[in-house]
Amino acid sequence: MSDKLEKIALTPPTHTAPPAKFSHGVKKGNILQVAGQVGFLPAVEGQEPVPAGDDLRAQTLQTLANVKSILEEGGATWEDVIMLRVYLTDPAHFAEMNDIYNEYFADLKSVPSARTTVYVGLPGDLLVEMDALAVLG
């Protein structure tokens, strides 16, 4: 019998299968890593993923919802998140994204304890991507 903890791949029903050999989230023991999520609307079988809108607000709120659904699939909540990384395509979006972020987490007892924001290129019309690290228990 092995003492090695099993890795559990997480793909909520709201998400399509990843386009390559990775998971939307992975849980091992009490650690849950959410892979980079973007603002795609919930999956519709047989259809390509569709962005929530063409503006930062719609995409950011959908991205947060997508991260949350993976957290929940793994038995976590925002309270368990210890690191959140935000990837923006345009530095000019930083202040607006912070406003949306602060609004979203306004009622949370504790927000993610650390956050990094970087600027990247994303495919198509995507404006924001986020990933999260949670520790349960």
Buried (B, 14 or more C-beta within 10 A) or exposed (E): EEEEEEEBEBBBEBBBEEEEEEBBBBBEEEBBBBBBBBBBBBBEEEEEBEBBBEEBBBBBBBBBBBBBBBBEBBBBEBEBBEBBBBBBBEEEBEEBBEEBBEEBBEEEEEBBEEBEBEEEEBEEEBBBBBBBBBEBE
